[in-house]
Amino acid sequence: VSTRGAALELTSDAGGPRLALSVSATAGLPGLPLRVFLDGAGIDLPVAFSPASRPGVDPSRLRELFPDGIGTELKLPPVSGGGVVRRTPDQGYAGLISVDLGVLRVQAVALFRPPDGKAPTSFLVLLSAQFPAPGIQLGLGFALDAVGGLVGVNRRADITALQQLVCDGNADHVLFPDRVVERAQEITGSLGAAFPVATGRFLVGPMVRITWGGRMVSLSGALILELPAPARAVLVGRLLVGLPDPAAPLIRLQASVLGRLEPAVPLVELLVSLSGSWIVGLAVRGELYLLVRGGAQPEFVLSAGGFHPRYTRPARVPALRRLQVDLAPGNGFGLRMEAYFAITSNALMFGGQVQLDASIAGCGVQGWLGLDALFVFDPFAFSVHVRAGVAVRAFGRRLAGIGLDFTLEGPAPWHAFGTGSISVLFWDVELDFDVRWGSPPAVGQQPARPPIEALTAELARAKAWAAERPAEERTALVFTPAATEKLNQGSLVHPDATLRVTQHAVPLGVPISRFERRPVPVQTWTITEITLGTPRPAAGLPSLPERFVPGEFFDLTEDEQLTSPAFASYAGGLRAGPDDGIRVGVGHRVDDGYETGYEPPLPERQFSSWPGFFRREAVFGVSAAERLERWRTREAAVTVRPPTLTVAAADTLKPLLDDVTLVDATTDAWEAVRGQLARPQDAVQLVERWEVHP
């Protein structure tokens, strides 16, 4: 028996202070290949410090501490491995096992949480099988190195937690984790955060790892489906390149990938993080991101290395690290380069910085050169911010330096402003400047067509108009098969339909100052009247929101270009229906009376019994469809409606409400009828209508 660690913790509860003593130990017999270890086993000692009682330990309130983890380790060639079961912080359990069979290494990770009254039983299982080198050869240098899968019940995928794993370079916690028994707490914590409990959600997905060139290149991936609706797919991947030898690479590139597809939104998202990488000892890092989202909040973002410092990231877009390369190994000399590039629906931005730091014995030189640029294409405008400087330092103090912080905006007009500084010992001089020149652009530049032409052309398209058929329970109309087919084709409109007209050319009801990316006189467009059989003012009709790019219709400052959302919601059309006073044509009466028919029963079939077949019946001279009719329950030839009820005086049975007839005497209906009586306190009763006194 050997002790691997001990802990002493002082806590308190309603009964007073307590002293918890826990140990981690390993036990085994000499010569046996099996060892058992415990984590966190111990006792809980109640301690008394009150002046009224004698200080010390109260033996009557001793409590044992159940181990946090119980594990085993087996070394019996050619089989070796181990397993562990641990308690998790969410009052659940985690089990991990890793067994090397010589020809195959099998690993499993399971998370289990029993029902707690708020959530049902949930579990997550991660299985993997890894083949020994060189794997199963697939040809052209490729080999299948490992396969696996993930299954979760009452679990979901947490995109934020998965993004954190990818950005930290810990995607291997999900994709074929190594040394699962030794890293049990780390791996189970990551899986529990990435796939938390969610009632009614299910996870399933395969995993695979493929290598090339003798494992110089390794690609791992898992495609996880989250069901039921709204369904989504999550891709977790990891690319590892080690050249020329994966065991001691001079070039090591490790990229973690997280992708997400949600068809219901729709949404496509991709995050790539480069971490733990180097090229001949020079560290390389950075992140790339792509977001394409439609629906009610459309968004487009493409970034490599982050965004402009003044740009406000859209909601749920992660903060990205700059693309960085350390060009010097350190040891008193450092040279770092970083850059970024990003495109959104309303801005283009890029920039970077080079920083030098050289020091010996507390003395050195620092230098930097940076650039941040923002571009708007039509009308063309830009803003470029440049910063540069150099400084000499000794023992933590600045002896001399020169710096420049400069911003240029343009063109037409041009605007340059910034600050320059010079520092020598205790003498500091700063110079601020702000210069403008040039004239604003001519306002006469007009778009290729006025907004009214684009608006009318858009409204004239057939796709701008749509008829929403009412729910079946809201209409009593029944159509012939031919009419139903035309309704589905769109050549006929349902008489009770709600008509929608919408367009994406011009936002309605708001002043616009730009169109087709060119300035126009400020103007506002609205739909004033809609005519469908009878004219109807459009002022009271509900509007239909559509998504527009603000930069295409409004003058935005540089700050607004950076901080405004990619798309904004404005009125794009109207909705009109029967409830809004719209009448299509003149109504006419139709005969909706029922036709009653009587279908005589089918003729009796002739059957006979075959001897020796347990009186099995055989049908002669009938088709298969006719034989099925024998077992079907025939519809009743006569149907009986429920009796109609009315309210009558209890003593005379004279009707009290001639215009009220009930079919079902529910409590709500009875109370509503009683409220209409002239004297609700009188004794009344519900009787069938034929029973009332004439």
N, C-alpha and C positions, 0 to 999 in steps of 0.2 A: 504494500500500500504506500502510495506517495501522495503528498499534498501539492497541488498545483497553485493554490492561492487561498487566501482567507480575507474576510471583510468583517468589519465591526461597524454597525450603524445604530445611531441613537435616534429613536422616533418617539412620537407621543400619540395617544388616542384618548378616548373618554375616560379610561381607567387610569391615566397617568403616563409617565414616561416609560419607554420600553427600550431594551438593548437587544439588538438582533445580531447574532453571531452566525456567519455562514462560511462554509469552506467548499473548495473544489478539490476533488481527490480522484486518483486513478488506482484501481485495484486489479491484481492478476496473480496467478500462481506460476511459479518458475517452471519452465518447460512447456507450458500451455500456450497456444497461439492466440488466446482470447483475453482481451482486457476490457474492463468496464470502468467508466468514469461518470462522476456526478458533478453537477455545477449548482452552487447555491443551496446546498443542503445545510441545515443547522437548526438552531433553537432560538426562540424569542423569549427573552427574560424580562419580566416586569420589575421595574426598579422603583423603590419608595424613597423619596427625599423629603417627605412631609415632616415638620417638627413634631406633630402629634403621634407619629408612628416611628418605629425603629428603622433607621436606614438599612437598606439591603435589598435582597431579592425575595420576592414572594413565590415560593415553590408551588403554591396551589394554582397559580395562573400561568404556569409554563405552557408554551405552545411550540410544537415542532414546525419547522419550515420545510415545506415540500420542495424538493429540488426543482430548480428552474430548467434543468436539462439532464437527460439520462442518455448515455451513449455507449456504444460498443465498438471495438476494433479487432479485426480478425486478420491474422497473417498465417495462412496455411497454403504454401505454394502448391499449385499455381494460382490459387484463389486468394485474394486479399481485398480488404475493404473495411467499411464501417458504416455506422448509422447513428443518428441522434434524434431524440424527440425533445422539443422545447416548448415552454409556455410563451405565448406572445403577449404583448402589452394590451391587446384588445380582448383579453380573456379567452383566447383561442389556443390552438396548438399547431406546432409546425414539426414536420418530420422530414428528415433528409437521409438519403442512403446512397452510397457509392461502392460498387463492387467491380473489381477487375477480374474477369474470367480468363485472362490470357488472350483469347481470341476476340474479346469484346469487353468494353467497359460500359456498365450500365449505371445511370444516375437517375435519381428521382427526388423531387422536392414537392411536398404537399403542405398546404395550409388548410386548416379546418377550424371553423367557428360554430359552436352549437347555438341553437336558438336562445334568444335572451328576452323574448316578449316584444321586442321592437323589430327584429329582423329574423327571418327563418334561418335554417341551417345553410351554411355556405362553405364551399371548399374550392381549392385551386390546386391542380396537379400539373407538374412540369416533368416530363419524361424525356430522356435522351439516351442514345446508344452511340458510342464512339468506337470506330474501328482502328486497329493498330496501323502504324505506318507500313506501307505507303497508301493505305485505304483501298477502296474498290475502284479499280481503274475504269475510266469512262472513255478514254481515247484522247488524242491530241494533248496529252500532258495533264488532263483534268482527272480528278479523283474524288469520289464520294467519301468524305471523312467522317461525317456524323449525321444522324437523323433523329428526329424527336417530335414532340407535340405538346400542346398546352390545352387543358380543358378546365373551365371554370363554371360553377353553378352559383347563381346569385352573386355574381361578380361582374365588374365592369372595368374598362380601361380608362385610367386617369391620364389624360394627355399631358397635363402640367407636370406630373411626376415622371412620366416617360421622357419628356423634354429635358428635365433635370438630369436624369440618368444619362441621356445621350450627350448633353453638354459637359458632364463630368467625366465622360469616357468610360462609363460603367454599364454599357449596353450588354456586356458579357454576364451581368447578373440575371438577364433574361435568356440570353442565347448561350446555351451550353456552358454554364458556369463551371470553373475548375475548383477542385478542393472544397466541395460543398460541405463536408463535415467540419473541416477546420474553419471555414468562413460561414458557419451556419447562421449566426446572428446577423451578419451583414447582408447575406443573400435573402433571408426571410424578411428582413426589414424592408429591403428594396422591393421585393415582390408584393408585400402587403400594401405598400404605398402606391405602387403602380397599378395594382388590380384590387381596389377596395371592395368592400361589401356593397351590393346594390340589389335590392329585391326585384326579382323578375327578369334579371339580365343574365345572359349566358355567353361564355367565351369558348371558342374552339379554333384551333389553328395548327398547321404543320410547321416544322422547323427543319432546316437542312444546312449543312456546311460542306462547301466544295473547295478543294484546293487545286493549285496549279504549280507545276515546276517543283515538285517535291516540297510543297508547303511554303514556297517563297511568297505565294499569293494565297490568301485564305478569305473566303467570302461566306459569311453566315447570315441567314435571314429567317424571319418568322412572319407569316401572314396570319393575323388574328382577326377573326370575324366576331363581332358583337351583335347578338340577336336577342329578342325579335325586333320588330320595327319600333323606332327608326334604326335600321341596321346601318352599321358602318364597318369599314375595314381598316386595320392598323398594321403597318409594315414596320418592323424593327429589324435593322440590318447592321452589319459590322464588316468592314473591309480592312484587312491587315496585310501590308506589304513589307517584307524584310529581305533586303538585298545586301550582299550576294548570298549570305548564309542566314537563315531565320534565327539560328541560335546566337549569333554574334553579328547583327546587321550593321553595316555602315549607313544604310538608308532605311529608315523605319517610318512608314506612314500608316496611321490608324485613323480611319474615318468611321464614325457612328452615324446611322441614318434612322430617321423616324418619319414615316409617311402616314397620312390619314386621308381617307376617302369617305365622304358622307353624301350619298346620292340624294337624300331627302332635302338637303339645304339648297343647292348642291355646294360642296366644298372639296377642294384639293389642297393639301398642305404637305410640305416637304422641308425637313430640317436636316442639315448635314453638319457635323461637328468634327473638326480635325484637332485631336489632342494626343498627348503622349507620343509625338512624332518628332523626328529629327533627320537632318541631312548632314552626314559627316560631323556629327556633334552639334550642329546648329539647330536650335529648337524652331519648330514650325507649328503654328496654331491658327485657328480661325473658324468661323461658322458661316454657312450659307443658308438662305431661307427663301421659300416660295409659298405664296398664298394666293389662291384664286377662289373667291367665294361669291355666290350669287344669292338669289332670294331677296329677303327683306333688307338685308344689310350687305350689299355687294362690296367687294374689296379686291384690289389687286396689289400685291407687294412682291417685289423681287429684290433681294439684297444679298450682297457678299461682303461680310465684315461689318454690318450695322448700318446706321443712318446718320444723317447730318445732326450735329449736336443740338440744333434748335428744333429738330423735327419731333413731333409728338407721335409715338407709335400707336397704331390702331389697337383696339381692344384685343387682348389675348395673343398679341404678337410678342414673342419673347425678346428680351434684350440680347443682342448678338455681340460676340467678341470680335474685335478687329482682326483682319488677316495680318498676322505678324510673322516676321522672320528675324531671329537674332543672328546677326552677321559676325559677332565676335564671341569668343568663348568665355569671356569674363576675366577674372584674375586682374582686376584693375582697369580693364579696357572693355567697354561695351558699346555696341552699335546695333540699334534696333530700328527696323522699318515696319510700318503698319499702314494699311490702306482700307478703304471701303468703297462700295459702289451700290447704288440703290435706285430703283425705279418704282414709282407708285402711279396711280391713275391721274395725279395732278402735279407731279414734280419729278425731276431727275436730279440726283445728287451724287457727288463723289468727293473723295479727299484722301489725305494721308499725312504721315509725319515721319521724319527721320530724326533720331535722337542719338547723340554721341556723349559718352561719359568715360573720361580717362582720368585716372587718379593714381598717385604714388605717394605713400606715406602721408596721407591726409591732404595732399595738394593735387589739384587737377584742373581740368578744363571740361566745361559742359557746353554743348551746342545743340540747337534744334532748328528744324525747318518744317513748317506745316501748312496745309492747304485744305480749305473746305469750300466747295462750290455748289451752287444751286442754279439750275437752268429752267426757264420757261420758254417754250418754243414759239408760240403764236399768240400775241405778238412777241417777237423774240426779246427776251430780257434775261439778265444773269446777275448773280451776286457772287463774288469771289473774295474769300477772306484768307489772307496770307499772314503768317507769323514766323518770325525768324529771330535768332539771337545767339550770342556766345557770351560765356562768363568764365572768369578765372576765380577759383576758390582756394582758400588755404585754411585748414583747421576749422571747417564749418562756416567760414565767413567769406563774403563776396568781396574780392579786391577790385575787380574791374569787369565791365561788361557793356554790351551794346545790344539793343533790342528794337524790333519793329513789329507793330501790329497794324495791318493795313487792310482796308476793305474797298473794293471797287465794284460799283453797280452801273449798269448801263444796258444798252446804249440809248441815246436820245431821250432824256439828257444823261450825261455822265456824272457820276457822283463818287468822289474819292474822299475817304476820311480814315483817320487812325491816329496812332500815337507812336512817336519815336523816343528812345531814351538812351542816355549815356551815363555810365557810372564809373568813377575812378576814386577808390578809397572812400572818403566820406563826402564826396562831391557827386550829387545826382542832378541831372538835367533831363527834363521831359518836354517834348514839343508835340502839341496837338494840332492837327490840320483837318480842314473840311473844305473841299473845293468842288464846285459844280460848274459845268460848262455844257454847251450844246442846247438845242431846242427840243421840245417834246415832239413826238411823231405827229404827222398830219392826221387829222381826224377823218379826212375824206376817204380813207381806205375802207371800202365797204365789202361785205361778203358777196359771194357769187350770186346770191339770190336773197330777197327779203324774207324775214321769218314767216310772213303770211303765206307765201308760196309753199314753203316746206310744211307748214301746218295743214293747209288745205290738201296738199298731196298725201300727207300721212293719213288724214281722216278719210280720204277717198279710197284707201286701200281696204280690201275685204277683211284683212286680218285685224283691222282696227275695231271691227264690230263683232260682238259675240252675244249670243242669246243663252242665258242660263235657264235651263228647264227647272220648273218648281219641283219640290219633293212630292212623291206620290201621295203622301197623306194630306197635301195642301190643295189638291185638285181632284175633281170628280170626272175629268174628261178621259175617255177611252178612245184610242185611235185604231184604225184598221192597220193590218200589217204593212200595206203600201205606204200609208201616212207615217207610220213609225219609222220605216226605212228612210223616208225623205227627211224626217226630223233628225235622224242620226247623221245623214249626209250634210245637213245644214241648208238644204234647199227650201225647207219650211221652218217657220218659227212657231213655237208653242204659244197659244193665245194667252196663257198666264205666265209667260216667260218674263224674266228681268233682262233688259237690254243693257249692255256695257259698251261704251265707246271710249277708247284710250289710244294714246299716241306717245312717242318718245322724241318728238322733234323739238318741242318748246315747252318749258314748264308754264303752267297756267296760273293766273292770279297773282303773280309776283313780277315786279319790274325787272327786266333784263337789259343789260348794257352791252352784251356781246352775243354774237351768233356765228356759228361755224368758225370759232376762234378769232373773230375779227370784231372790232368795235362797231356798234350800231347806236343810233339815238335811243335813249331810254324809253321803253315801251312795255305795256302790259297787255297780255292776250287772255281772253276768257270766252267761254261758250255762254252766250246770253239766252238762247232759246233752242229748244229741241222740238221737232215736229214729227210726230208719229200718229197720223190720223188726225189728231187734234193738237194744235200748238200748245206748248207748255213752257213758261219761263223757267230757265235753268237755275235761277237764284236759289231755289229751295231744294234742288236735287243734290244728293250726296256725291261728293267728289271721290275719285279713285286715285290713290297715291301711286306714283311711279318714281323710279330712281334716276337721277340726273347727275352729271359731273358738274359741280359748281363752277370750276374754272372755265367751262365752255360757255357760260351764260352771264357770269358776273365778273367784275373787276376785283381781283384779289391782290392784296399786298403780299410781300415776301413772307411775312409771318403767317398770313392766312394760307398761303400755299403750303407751308410746312405743317400747320396745325389743323387745318380743316379736314373733315372726313373725305374719303375718296369719292363717295356717293352720298347724296342728300335726297330726302324724300320731298317731292312737290306734287301738286295736283297735275295729273296727266289726262284726265277724262272724267266722265260722269256715269252714273248708274240710274236707270229709269225703269219703272215697272208699274204694274197695276196699282200698287199701294201708293204710288206717287202721282196718281191722277192721269196717267197716260192711257189713252184708249186708241186701239188700232182698228180703224174702220167702224162701221155701224154693226151693232149686235143684232142677232136674229135668234128666234126661238127654235129649239129642236125638241123632238119627241124622245124623251129619255125613259119611256115606259119599258118595263121588263116583259119579255116574252117567256111564257111558261111552256115547257114541253115535257112529254113523258116518254121515257125510253123503256120499252118492254124488256123483261128479263131474257137472258140468253136461253136458248133451248137446252133441255137436259141432255147430258152426254151419257152414252152407253158405256158401261164398264163390265168387266168380267174378271173372275178370279182364276189365277193360274194355280193348278195343284202343285204343291211342294214349294211354293214361294211365299209361304206365310201370308197368304191372302193379299199379296201385293197387287195393286190395281194397275191395269194396263189400259191405255187409251187407244182406241182404234179409229183410224181415218180422220184424225184432227192434226192441225199444225202445232208447232211449238208455241206460237203466240196464243192460240186458242186454249192450249192446255194451261197456260199461265192464268187465263181468265177464271178458271175454276177455283183458284185459291185467293183471288182478290175479293175484298169486301165490296159488295154492290152498294151503290149510292141509294139512299131512300127515295122512293118515287114521290113521296109527299113530305114536305118540310113543315114544321110547326114553329111559328114565331112566338116569342114570349108574350104574355098578356100585357096590355097597356093598363097603367094605373092612373087614378086621379084622386083628388082630395075631396072628401065628402064629410058632412056633419055626422057625428057618431050616432045621434039618436034618430035622424030622419033619412040618412043616406042621400041627402040632396047635394048636388055638386056645388062646391064653393069657388072653384077656379075653372071656368069653362075652357080657357085658352091654354091650359097647362096639362100636358100629358107626359107621364113617366113610363119608361120601359124598365128601368132598374132602380129600385128604391134604395139607393146608397145613402149613407148618413149625410154626405155633403148635399146631395140633391134634396133630401127631405128637409134639411135646415133651410135651404134656399127657398123652397116652396112655402114653408111655414112663415118666412119673413114677408111674403106677399099677401098674406091673409089680412083682411080688415080687422079681425079680432083674433090675434094669435093665441089668446088665452082659452078660447073655446075648445071643447073636446072635438077632435077631428080624427079621421082615420083614412088610411089608404085602401081603396077597394078597386077591384077590376072594373073597367069602364062599363061593362054590361050590367053591373049590379046597381048602379046609381038609380035613384028615384027620378022618374021623368018629371 
